[in-house]
Amino acid sequence: MTQPSDEPTQPPRRRRYAGKNPRRFQDRYKELAPENHPGIIEHVRARGRTPAGAHVPILVAEVLACLAPRAGETFVDCTVGFGGHAIEFLRRLAPGGRLIGFDVDQAQLQRTGERLAEAGFTPSLHHGNFAGLAKAVAREAPEGVDAVFADLGVSSMQLDDPARGFSYKEDGPLDMRMDARRKDTAADLLAKLSGEELSDALRDLADEEDHERIARGIEQARSRKRLGRTQELVDVVFAAKGITRKQWKDRAPGKALHPAARTFLALRILVNDELATLRELLRSAPWCLRAGGRIALLTFHSGEDRLVKHAFEEGLLQGLYREISPEVIRATNEEIRSNPRASSAKLRWAIKP
């Protein structure tokens, strides 16, 4: 019979980061559970990074200044996401105000709904994109709404998680669907689009100067095997641009755009049909606003911004709007230092007569 040992048992070793500053999303366990690690969010933000699994709302003060929410009004947040802008709206709409919200990511919409409920708010949330704005407003606010807002950027929760397929920094499935109900993933589109269609998309949607070489590289790579992983596509882009990963790492300045960034942007837009959805929002929004209603849109690439700028200018000429933003509003240097993802954000607004 084994005698019990008199030696004290060692407590289980405390889990530690894999390195001082872990690179992999799944290794950042403190950031993914900030409630268990007080101060971690502030620590990460102070280093100029966005905490893993979190989203820092952009241009909040500027958005609030444009939309001027007041108690009792009805607002639409077309991209609820993590709820950063939504909760600021709700605080100012109380008492008596309402928020109608949309998001294509069902899991995130549920989590955000729970967060807002814990804060004492019960907005009307819809799983879907903002192309359904007109129907929702006709049903819930037939007299019209006081403001419409959309943040057209991809949330940090989606970008950071390699399992979603948006990241060119870590390996994951080539998915990129914001809404899991969509049929085609990025891998599906890479398999069936022609080389010419791929080249056109890279040029028109992401201003990729090497669009033809990258499209040819994709055609050659998929003739050997299906491209199903993010890093497989990154390898194709590096090869098309004639550089290796090591060469890029050695010569790239700290904040230089990753060689695959524009390719991933174009694919994401295609997968989620983002520009068609935006066009529908721009078409229907003026008719959803009541007199004096405001609209503000945050864009993150030139294609989106051009659509918004032209729609607002055309709306001004047609009398749909009485005033539009004279120039684009950008994040301050201070905000960009705190949240680098704000650097490409552009805010435009318009007001109905």
Secondary structure, DSSP 8 states (H G I E B T S, - for coil): ------S----------SSSS--SGGG-HHHH-GGGSTTHHHHHHHTT---TT----SSHHHHHHHH---TT-EEEES--TTSHHHHHHHHHHTTT-EEEEEES-HHHHHHHHHHHHHTT---EEEES-GGGHHHHHHHH-TT-EEEEEEE-S--HHHHH-GGGT--SSS--BS---SSTT-S--HHHHHHHS-HHHHHHHHHHHH--TTHHHHHHHHHHHHHHS---BHHHHHHHHHHHHT--HHHHHHH--TT---TTHHHHHHHHHHHHTHHHHHHHHHHHHHHHEEEEEEEEEEE-SHHHHHHHHHHHHHHHHHTS-SEE-SS-B---HHHHHH-GGGTT-EEEEEE--
